[in-house]
């Protein structure tokens, strides 16, 4: 009996000193004896890479073992470990001074042509910029063997390295079909659709680039934080071997905490600071009706360093003047930190790219298979086993990764911040101020406006980026938005290190657009869709931090967006019915 009382007292004292600020919200009520897989981030200087008897003796991480936990793997890139811990162990561990944050090893999923013409890629190709010599780490579902990824007609693949991080599956082959499609949008050379018998050529933006395929998504398109973080660490270690200058992350999950504690965000920042441009999908949650899609950008696209991409519809034409925002494209500001995201938009709807014939997506979505007569003279109606159609910000992200590769081929000395700033400044600003889409199945109409939380700095333009020679001297961290509940106004601010508005070259109007880009009057919209009030101030004459984004005529749902239970919470935005599911594969007209 005395032992039981003593044990109870020990547990009570331990829990009393638990530090909830170091525990993610989902884990704070973890049952005392129920184990779960977590990521533990430690303070700098803590030894996490422990091996050998002496290492085990001196390693502070082994406190996990003393708490009855199991260390599954080490994650040095974020100075952390992946471990199994029960609720008591989590509470006890949080009280230790060397522990920074404990979060679940969360699941991720992928965020599900005329793209080349829409981004002016032909100009790059005519100037012999094809991404040649640039390595792109594609962290996705793997890449299937495909002639369009070879070195021209030579049967030598430009997929120069492959590795699987899927637990229990060492095969790097693409069993889901997502990664192969993205690889084609980035680096496919169109070999299998080029010649006199073809009516269309499906070519990636950087047809000379190399792909480093790091598989994290299983056959069902699922993954975890720890798998993605391990792949990011591998990309960094392979940087010099394959000249990896770009990481493509066409995947994501909900945001649960500030980017400063999110292990995914910490990993992408490490890559960014190692000289690798990280291009991330914004997410496909733009149809979330409670906020009209605002506040739905996923992690790690919520990180202010990375280049976050939303999706546009090319409308089936090569010119960009008729292109519209895809209604499913996620919008900012980001949950918790309120960063302005996405940073820009790119073609992502109904894009034809490479097929992985035996993959899950290919077998389960026959309507997405491209018929032979779509691109072959005299072709039959049978489905191609070479090309496939998908839609989503995933696809837009692949397009932008190709753009970055072409840009870095011409300007190899550019840093990630300089690449991001250049692409944002040169993005096309003349987007339609208003567009709508009606779902033919549900009859629901979705309304979009070309504000900074929907399209960022604009529509990516490779030609303009190649011609421009401006080099940013500061960071390109995305600004954050603040809300004044008294005036009902939203303003943009930055942390002082960013290049924005430091000179006329990088003025707000130059990067984010002028009054022609952002409406200054509500007259163009019905009262139900108005985003900006008539007293909006926007332009280069206004100092940074005083540009009013939302005036007194607030958008429908703005009181929800800035309410404490939505923008700053997770229980409302992130229900299982929110995520854009298989319908994204079919795209929208």
C-alpha positions as CSV (number, residue, x, y, z in Angstrom):
1,X,0.0,0.0,0.0
2,X,2.8,2.4,0.9
3,X,4.4,1.7,-2.5
4,X,1.2,2.6,-4.3
5,X,0.8,5.8,-2.3
6,X,4.4,6.7,-3.1
7,X,3.9,6.0,-6.8
8,X,0.8,8.1,-6.8
9,X,2.7,11.0,-5.2
10,X,5.6,10.7,-7.7
11,X,3.2,10.8,-10.6
12,X,1.2,13.7,-9.1
13,X,4.3,15.7,-8.5
14,X,5.6,15.0,-12.0
15,X,2.3,16.0,-13.7
16,X,2.1,19.1,-11.5
17,X,5.4,20.4,-13.0
18,X,4.5,19.5,-16.6
19,X,5.0,22.4,-19.0
20,X,2.0,22.4,-21.4
21,X,3.6,25.2,-23.5
22,X,6.1,22.5,-24.6
23,X,3.4,20.0,-25.6
24,X,1.3,20.3,-28.7
25,X,-2.5,20.7,-28.0
26,X,-3.3,17.2,-29.3
27,X,-1.0,15.5,-26.7
28,X,-1.9,17.5,-23.6
29,X,-4.7,15.0,-22.7
30,X,-3.0,11.9,-23.9
31,X,-4.1,8.9,-21.7
32,X,-1.5,8.2,-19.0
33,X,-0.6,4.7,-20.2
34,X,-1.4,5.0,-23.9
35,X,1.7,5.2,-26.1
36,X,1.9,7.4,-29.2
37,X,4.6,8.2,-31.7
38,X,6.0,11.7,-31.1
39,X,8.8,14.0,-32.3
40,X,10.8,15.6,-29.4
41,X,12.8,18.7,-30.3
42,X,15.7,19.5,-28.0
43,X,17.5,22.7,-27.2
44,X,20.8,23.4,-29.1
45,X,23.7,21.6,-27.6
46,X,21.7,18.6,-26.4
47,X,23.3,15.3,-27.6
48,X,20.7,13.5,-29.7
49,X,23.0,11.4,-32.0
50,X,23.9,8.8,-29.5
51,X,25.8,5.6,-30.2
52,X,28.0,3.2,-28.3
53,X,28.1,2.6,-24.5
54,X,29.7,6.0,-23.7
55,X,27.2,7.8,-25.9
56,X,24.3,6.1,-24.2
57,X,25.6,7.0,-20.8
58,X,26.1,10.7,-21.5
59,X,23.1,11.2,-23.8
60,X,20.4,13.4,-22.3
61,X,17.9,11.9,-24.8
62,X,18.0,8.7,-22.9
63,X,15.7,10.2,-20.3
64,X,13.1,9.0,-22.7
65,X,14.1,5.4,-21.9
66,X,14.0,6.1,-18.2
67,X,10.4,7.2,-18.7
68,X,9.5,3.9,-20.3
69,X,9.6,5.2,-23.8
70,X,11.3,3.9,-26.9
71,X,13.6,5.9,-29.2
72,X,12.7,5.0,-32.8
73,X,15.1,7.2,-34.7
74,X,17.2,10.4,-34.4
75,X,16.4,13.6,-36.3
76,X,19.6,15.7,-36.1
77,X,18.3,18.2,-38.7
78,X,15.9,19.6,-36.0
79,X,18.0,18.4,-33.0
80,X,15.3,15.8,-32.2
81,X,14.2,12.2,-32.0
82,X,11.2,10.2,-32.9
83,X,10.0,8.2,-29.9
84,X,7.1,6.2,-28.4
85,X,5.9,7.7,-25.2
86,X,2.8,7.4,-23.1
87,X,0.9,10.3,-21.5
88,X,2.8,10.2,-18.3
89,X,6.1,10.2,-20.1
90,X,5.1,13.1,-22.3
91,X,4.1,15.2,-19.3
92,X,7.3,14.3,-17.4
93,X,9.6,15.0,-20.4
94,X,8.0,18.4,-20.9
95,X,9.3,19.6,-17.5
96,X,13.0,19.1,-18.6
97,X,14.8,22.3,-19.4
98,X,16.5,20.8,-22.5
99,X,13.2,19.9,-24.2
100,X,11.9,22.6,-26.6
101,X,8.7,20.9,-27.9
102,X,6.9,17.6,-28.1
103,X,4.4,17.0,-31.0
104,X,2.8,13.9,-32.6
105,X,4.5,12.3,-35.6
106,X,1.7,13.7,-37.7
107,X,0.3,12.1,-40.9
108,X,0.7,14.0,-44.2
109,X,-0.9,13.6,-47.6
110,X,-0.2,15.0,-51.1
111,X,-2.0,18.1,-52.3
112,X,-3.6,17.1,-55.4
113,X,-0.6,21.2,-71.1
114,X,-1.0,24.7,-71.1
115,X,1.2,25.3,-68.1
116,X,4.4,26.0,-70.0
117,X,2.7,28.7,-72.1
118,X,1.0,30.2,-69.1
119,X,4.3,30.8,-67.3
120,X,6.2,31.8,-70.5
121,X,8.5,28.8,-70.4
122,X,9.1,28.9,-74.2
123,X,11.2,32.0,-73.8
124,X,13.5,30.1,-71.4
125,X,13.8,27.1,-73.7
126,X,14.6,29.3,-76.7
127,X,17.3,30.9,-74.7
128,X,18.6,27.4,-73.8
129,X,17.6,27.5,-70.2
130,X,16.2,24.1,-69.4
131,X,17.4,23.6,-65.8
132,X,20.4,21.6,-67.1
133,X,22.8,20.8,-64.3
134,X,20.3,21.6,-61.6
135,X,19.2,18.9,-59.1
136,X,15.7,18.9,-57.7
137,X,14.9,16.8,-54.7
138,X,11.4,15.6,-55.2
139,X,10.0,14.4,-51.8
140,X,6.9,12.6,-52.8
141,X,5.7,9.1,-53.7
142,X,8.7,8.1,-55.9
143,X,9.2,8.3,-59.6
144,X,8.4,5.6,-62.1
145,X,10.7,4.9,-65.1
146,X,9.6,7.0,-68.0
147,X,11.2,7.9,-71.4
148,X,10.4,11.5,-70.9
149,X,12.8,11.5,-67.9
150,X,15.7,10.2,-69.9
151,X,18.6,12.1,-71.3
152,X,16.9,12.8,-74.6
153,X,16.8,9.7,-76.8
154,X,19.6,8.2,-74.7
155,X,18.2,5.5,-72.3
156,X,20.0,7.2,-69.4
157,X,17.6,8.4,-66.7
158,X,17.8,11.9,-65.3
159,X,16.4,10.5,-62.1
160,X,19.9,10.3,-60.7
161,X,19.1,9.1,-57.2
162,X,16.3,7.2,-55.5
163,X,15.6,6.3,-51.9
164,X,12.6,5.3,-49.8
165,X,11.8,6.7,-46.4
166,X,8.5,4.7,-46.2
167,X,8.6,2.5,-43.0
168,X,8.8,-1.1,-43.9
169,X,9.1,-0.5,-47.6
170,X,12.6,-0.1,-49.1
171,X,11.3,0.2,-52.7
172,X,11.7,3.6,-54.2
173,X,9.2,2.9,-57.0
174,X,6.1,5.0,-57.3
175,X,3.2,3.0,-56.1
176,X,0.8,5.9,-55.7
177,X,1.4,7.8,-59.0
178,X,1.7,11.3,-57.6
179,X,5.5,11.7,-57.6
180,X,5.8,10.6,-61.3
181,X,3.2,13.2,-62.3
182,X,5.1,16.0,-60.5
183,X,8.4,14.8,-61.9
184,X,7.0,15.2,-65.4
185,X,5.7,18.7,-64.7
186,X,9.2,19.7,-63.4
187,X,11.5,17.9,-65.8
188,X,9.7,15.9,-68.5
189,X,11.1,16.5,-71.9
190,X,8.0,15.4,-73.9
191,X,9.9,12.7,-75.9
192,X,6.8,10.4,-76.0
193,X,4.6,13.2,-77.3
194,X,7.0,14.8,-79.8
195,X,6.9,14.2,-83.5
196,X,4.8,14.4,-86.6
197,X,2.1,12.1,-85.3
198,X,1.4,14.1,-82.2
199,X,-1.0,17.1,-81.9
200,X,0.2,18.0,-78.4
201,X,3.5,17.8,-76.5
202,X,3.6,17.4,-72.8
203,X,6.8,19.0,-71.6
204,X,7.9,20.0,-68.1
205,X,9.2,23.5,-67.3
206,X,12.9,22.4,-66.8
207,X,13.3,19.5,-69.3
208,X,17.1,19.4,-68.7
209,X,17.0,19.2,-64.9
210,X,17.9,16.1,-62.8
211,X,15.6,14.6,-60.2
212,X,16.6,13.2,-56.8
213,X,13.6,11.1,-55.8
214,X,13.1,10.7,-52.1
215,X,10.0,8.6,-51.5
216,X,7.9,9.4,-48.4
217,X,4.3,8.7,-49.6
218,X,3.1,5.1,-49.5
219,X,0.7,3.4,-52.0
220,X,-2.2,5.3,-50.5
221,X,-0.5,8.7,-50.5
222,X,0.1,8.8,-46.8
223,X,3.2,9.8,-44.8
224,X,4.4,11.2,-41.5
225,X,6.4,14.2,-40.3
226,X,9.4,12.1,-39.4
227,X,9.6,10.5,-42.9
228,X,9.5,13.9,-44.6
229,X,12.0,15.4,-42.2
230,X,14.4,12.4,-42.8
231,X,14.1,13.0,-46.6
232,X,14.8,16.7,-46.2
233,X,17.9,15.9,-44.2
234,X,19.0,13.5,-46.9
235,X,18.5,16.1,-49.6
236,X,20.7,18.5,-47.7
237,X,23.4,15.8,-47.3
238,X,23.3,15.1,-51.1
239,X,23.3,18.8,-52.1
240,X,26.9,18.9,-53.3
241,X,26.8,15.5,-54.9
242,X,23.9,16.2,-57.2
243,X,23.9,20.1,-57.1
244,X,20.5,20.1,-55.4
245,X,19.2,23.6,-55.5
246,X,15.5,22.9,-55.1
247,X,13.3,20.8,-52.9
248,X,9.7,20.2,-54.1
249,X,7.2,19.4,-51.4
250,X,3.8,18.8,-53.0
251,X,2.3,17.7,-49.7
252,X,1.2,19.0,-46.4
253,X,-1.0,18.7,-43.3
254,X,-2.9,21.0,-40.9
255,X,-1.2,23.7,-38.9
256,X,-1.2,23.1,-35.2
257,X,1.3,25.5,-33.7
258,X,3.5,28.4,-34.6
259,X,6.1,27.7,-37.3
260,X,8.8,28.2,-34.7
261,X,7.8,25.0,-33.0
262,X,6.5,23.0,-36.0
263,X,9.1,20.2,-36.7
264,X,8.3,20.3,-40.4
265,X,8.8,24.0,-40.6
266,X,12.1,23.7,-38.7
267,X,13.3,21.1,-41.2
268,X,12.4,23.2,-44.3
269,X,14.1,26.2,-42.8
270,X,17.3,24.2,-42.3
271,X,17.3,23.3,-46.0
272,X,16.6,27.0,-46.9
273,X,19.5,28.2,-44.8
274,X,21.7,25.5,-46.5
275,X,21.1,27.2,-49.9
276,X,18.2,25.1,-51.2
277,X,15.0,26.8,-52.5
278,X,12.1,25.0,-50.8
279,X,8.9,25.1,-52.9
280,X,5.7,24.0,-51.1
281,X,2.1,23.5,-52.0
282,X,-0.4,25.8,-50.3
283,X,-3.0,23.1,-50.0
284,X,-6.3,22.4,-51.6
285,X,-8.7,23.6,-48.9
286,X,-9.9,26.8,-50.6
287,X,-13.5,25.6,-50.7
288,X,-13.9,25.6,-46.9
289,X,-17.1,27.6,-46.8
290,X,-16.9,28.9,-43.2
291,X,-14.1,31.3,-44.1
292,X,-14.5,31.3,-47.9
293,X,-11.2,29.4,-47.9
294,X,-9.2,31.9,-46.0
295,X,-6.8,30.6,-43.3
296,X,-6.5,27.2,-44.9
297,X,-2.8,27.0,-45.9
298,X,-1.2,23.8,-44.7
299,X,2.2,23.1,-43.1
300,X,5.0,23.4,-44.1
301,X,3.6,26.0,-46.5
302,X,2.9,28.3,-43.5
303,X,6.6,28.9,-43.0
304,X,7.6,32.5,-43.9
305,X,10.9,31.4,-45.5
306,X,9.7,28.9,-48.1
307,X,8.1,29.7,-51.4
308,X,4.4,28.7,-51.1
309,X,2.3,28.1,-54.2
310,X,-1.4,28.4,-55.0
311,X,-3.1,27.1,-58.1
312,X,-4.5,28.7,-61.2
313,X,-6.8,27.4,-64.0
314,X,-5.4,27.8,-67.6
315,X,-8.9,27.5,-69.0
316,X,-7.6,25.2,-71.7
317,X,-5.9,28.0,-73.6
318,X,-2.2,28.9,-74.0
319,X,-2.7,32.6,-73.2
320,X,-2.8,33.7,-69.5
321,X,-5.2,36.6,-69.9
322,X,-8.2,34.3,-69.4
323,X,-6.7,32.3,-66.5
324,X,-8.6,32.2,-63.2
325,X,-7.9,31.2,-59.6
326,X,-8.7,27.5,-58.8
327,X,-11.5,27.5,-56.2
328,X,-9.8,24.7,-54.2
329,X,-6.5,26.6,-53.8
330,X,-5.9,27.3,-50.1
331,X,-5.7,30.9,-49.0
332,X,-3.9,32.8,-46.2
333,X,-3.4,34.2,-43.7
334,X,-1.7,31.2,-42.1
335,X,-3.2,29.8,-38.9
336,X,-1.5,30.9,-35.7
337,X,1.2,33.2,-37.3
338,X,-1.0,35.0,-39.8
339,X,1.6,35.1,-42.6
340,X,0.6,36.3,-46.1
341,X,0.4,33.1,-48.1
342,X,0.6,31.8,-50.8
343,X,3.6,33.8,-52.1
344,X,2.5,33.4,-55.7
345,X,0.3,31.2,-57.9
346,X,1.0,28.9,-60.9
347,X,-1.0,26.6,-63.3
348,X,-2.2,23.6,-61.4
349,X,-5.6,22.6,-62.8
350,X,-6.2,19.7,-65.2
351,X,-2.5,19.4,-66.1
352,X,-1.4,16.4,-68.2
353,X,1.9,14.8,-67.1
354,X,3.5,11.4,-66.7
355,X,1.6,8.3,-65.7
356,X,2.6,5.5,-63.5
357,X,0.4,2.8,-65.0
358,X,0.3,0.4,-62.1
359,X,-0.1,3.0,-59.4
360,X,-3.1,3.6,-57.1
361,X,-4.1,6.9,-58.7
362,X,-3.9,5.5,-62.2
363,X,-5.9,2.3,-61.4
364,X,-8.5,4.0,-59.3
365,X,-9.1,7.1,-61.5
366,X,-9.8,5.8,-65.1
367,X,-11.4,9.1,-66.1
368,X,-8.1,10.9,-65.6
369,X,-6.3,8.7,-68.1
370,X,-5.5,10.7,-71.3
371,X,-7.2,9.1,-74.4
372,X,-4.8,8.5,-77.2
373,X,-6.8,10.6,-79.7
374,X,-6.3,13.6,-77.4
375,X,-2.7,14.0,-78.5
376,X,-2.1,11.5,-81.4
377,X,-3.2,12.0,-85.0
378,X,-5.6,9.2,-85.8
379,X,-5.3,7.9,-82.3
380,X,-8.1,5.7,-80.8
381,X,-10.1,6.3,-77.7
382,X,-8.1,3.9,-75.6
383,X,-6.4,5.2,-72.5
384,X,-2.7,6.2,-72.7
385,X,-0.4,4.4,-70.3
386,X,2.1,7.2,-70.7
387,X,0.2,10.4,-69.7
388,X,-2.3,11.2,-66.9
389,X,-4.3,14.3,-65.7
390,X,-4.2,15.6,-62.2
391,X,-5.1,18.9,-60.5
392,X,-4.1,20.7,-57.3
393,X,-1.6,23.0,-55.7
394,X,0.7,20.0,-55.9
395,X,0.9,20.4,-59.6
396,X,1.4,24.1,-59.4
397,X,4.3,23.5,-57.0
398,X,5.9,21.2,-59.6
399,X,5.6,24.0,-62.2
400,X,7.3,26.5,-59.9
401,X,10.1,24.1,-59.1
402,X,10.8,23.9,-62.8
403,X,10.8,27.7,-63.0
404,X,13.3,27.9,-60.2
405,X,15.6,25.4,-61.9
406,X,15.6,27.4,-65.1
407,X,16.3,30.6,-63.2
408,X,19.2,29.1,-61.3
409,X,20.7,27.7,-64.5
410,X,21.1,31.3,-65.7
411,X,21.8,32.9,-62.3
412,X,23.5,30.1,-60.2
413,X,24.7,32.6,-57.5
414,X,21.2,33.5,-56.4
415,X,20.4,32.6,-52.8
416,X,17.0,31.1,-51.9
417,X,15.8,34.5,-50.6
418,X,16.9,36.2,-53.9
419,X,15.1,33.6,-56.0
420,X,11.9,34.0,-54.0
421,X,12.1,37.8,-54.1
422,X,12.8,37.9,-57.8
423,X,9.9,35.5,-58.6
424,X,7.5,37.5,-56.5
425,X,8.5,40.9,-57.9
426,X,8.3,39.7,-61.5
427,X,5.0,37.8,-61.1
428,X,2.2,38.9,-63.4
429,X,-0.2,41.3,-61.5
430,X,-3.0,41.8,-64.0
431,X,-5.2,39.1,-62.7
432,X,-9.0,39.3,-62.8
433,X,-10.2,40.9,-59.6
434,X,-13.2,38.5,-59.3
435,X,-14.0,34.9,-60.4
436,X,-16.5,32.2,-59.5
437,X,-16.9,28.5,-60.0
438,X,-20.1,26.4,-59.6
439,X,-19.6,22.8,-58.6
440,X,-21.8,20.8,-61.1
441,X,-22.4,18.0,-58.6
442,X,-23.4,20.1,-55.6
443,X,-24.5,23.3,-57.3
444,X,-22.5,25.3,-54.8
445,X,-20.8,28.5,-56.2
446,X,-17.4,29.4,-54.9
447,X,-16.2,33.0,-55.1
448,X,-12.5,34.1,-55.4
449,X,-10.9,37.5,-55.4
450,X,-7.3,38.3,-56.4
451,X,-6.2,39.6,-53.0
452,X,-2.8,38.9,-51.4
453,X,-4.2,36.1,-49.3
454,X,-5.4,34.3,-52.5
455,X,-2.7,35.0,-55.1
456,X,0.2,36.4,-53.1
457,X,2.4,38.6,-55.3
458,X,0.7,37.3,-58.5
459,X,1.0,34.7,-61.3
460,X,4.5,33.4,-61.9
461,X,6.3,34.6,-65.0
462,X,9.5,32.8,-66.0
463,X,10.3,35.1,-68.9
464,X,10.1,38.2,-66.7
465,X,12.2,36.6,-64.0
466,X,14.9,35.7,-66.5
467,X,15.0,39.2,-67.9
468,X,15.0,40.9,-64.5
469,X,18.4,41.5,-62.8
470,X,17.3,42.9,-59.4
471,X,19.0,41.1,-56.5
472,X,17.4,41.4,-53.1
473,X,19.8,42.4,-50.2
474,X,17.6,41.2,-47.4
475,X,15.5,38.2,-46.6
476,X,12.3,37.4,-48.5
477,X,10.3,36.3,-45.5
478,X,6.6,36.5,-46.1
479,X,5.0,39.4,-44.2
480,X,2.4,38.8,-41.5
481,X,-1.1,40.4,-41.1
482,X,-2.4,42.0,-38.0
483,X,-6.1,42.8,-37.3
484,X,-7.5,45.8,-35.5
485,X,-10.8,44.8,-34.1
486,X,-11.7,48.4,-33.4
487,X,-11.3,49.7,-37.0
488,X,-11.9,46.3,-38.6
489,X,-8.7,46.7,-40.6
490,X,-5.9,44.4,-41.5
491,X,-2.4,45.6,-42.1
492,X,0.8,43.9,-43.3
493,X,4.1,44.0,-41.4
494,X,7.5,42.2,-41.5
495,X,10.2,41.5,-39.0
496,X,12.6,44.2,-40.3
497,X,15.0,41.8,-42.0
498,X,12.9,41.5,-45.3
499,X,13.7,43.3,-48.5
500,X,10.1,44.5,-48.9
501,X,9.8,48.3,-49.3
502,X,13.5,49.0,-48.5
503,X,13.8,50.9,-51.8
504,X,11.8,51.8,-54.8
505,X,13.0,48.6,-56.5
506,X,11.3,46.5,-53.8
507,X,8.4,48.8,-53.0
508,X,5.1,47.4,-52.0
509,X,3.5,48.3,-55.3
510,X,6.4,46.7,-57.2
511,X,6.1,43.4,-55.4
512,X,2.5,43.1,-54.4
513,X,0.8,45.2,-57.1
514,X,-0.8,48.6,-57.3
515,X,-4.4,49.7,-56.9
516,X,-5.1,48.1,-60.2
517,X,-4.1,44.7,-58.7
518,X,-5.9,45.1,-55.4
519,X,-9.4,46.7,-55.5
520,X,-9.8,50.0,-53.7
521,X,-13.6,50.1,-54.1
522,X,-16.3,47.6,-53.2
523,X,-18.3,48.7,-56.3
524,X,-17.0,45.8,-58.4
525,X,-18.5,43.2,-56.0
526,X,-21.8,42.3,-54.5
527,X,-22.0,42.9,-50.8
528,X,-21.7,39.2,-50.0
529,X,-18.4,38.9,-51.7
530,X,-16.7,42.2,-50.9
531,X,-13.2,41.7,-49.5
532,X,-11.9,45.3,-49.4
533,X,-13.7,48.3,-48.0
534,X,-13.9,51.6,-49.9
535,X,-11.4,53.2,-47.6
536,X,-8.6,50.8,-48.5
537,X,-5.1,52.4,-48.9
538,X,-2.7,50.5,-51.2
539,X,0.3,51.7,-53.1
540,X,3.9,52.7,-52.9
541,X,3.1,56.0,-51.2
542,X,2.0,54.2,-48.1
543,X,4.7,53.1,-45.6
544,X,5.0,49.4,-44.8
545,X,2.7,48.4,-41.9
546,X,0.1,51.0,-42.6
547,X,-1.3,49.6,-45.9
548,X,-4.9,48.7,-45.0
549,X,-6.0,45.5,-46.6
550,X,-9.5,45.3,-45.2
551,X,-11.5,48.4,-44.6
552,X,-14.8,48.9,-42.8
553,X,-16.6,46.8,-45.4
554,X,-15.2,43.5,-44.2
555,X,-15.5,40.3,-46.2
556,X,-18.2,37.8,-45.4
557,X,-16.8,35.5,-42.8
558,X,-14.0,37.9,-41.7
559,X,-15.4,37.8,-38.1
560,X,-14.9,34.0,-38.2
561,X,-11.5,34.2,-39.8
562,X,-10.1,36.4,-37.1
563,X,-12.1,34.8,-34.3
564,X,-10.1,33.1,-31.6
565,X,-11.8,29.8,-32.2
566,X,-10.8,29.5,-35.9
567,X,-7.7,31.3,-37.0
568,X,-6.0,30.5,-33.8
569,X,-7.5,27.1,-33.2
570,X,-7.5,23.8,-35.0
571,X,-10.8,22.1,-34.1
572,X,-12.9,24.1,-36.6
573,X,-10.8,24.3,-39.7
574,X,-9.3,20.9,-39.8
575,X,-12.2,18.4,-39.8
576,X,-11.7,15.4,-42.0
577,X,-14.3,16.7,-44.5
578,X,-12.3,19.9,-45.1
579,X,-9.4,18.4,-47.0
580,X,-9.8,18.4,-50.8
581,X,-10.0,14.7,-51.6
582,X,-10.2,12.7,-54.8
583,X,-12.3,15.3,-56.5
584,X,-9.1,17.3,-56.9
585,X,-7.9,14.6,-59.3
586,X,-10.6,15.6,-61.7
587,X,-10.0,19.3,-61.4
588,X,-12.6,22.0,-62.2
589,X,-13.7,23.6,-65.5
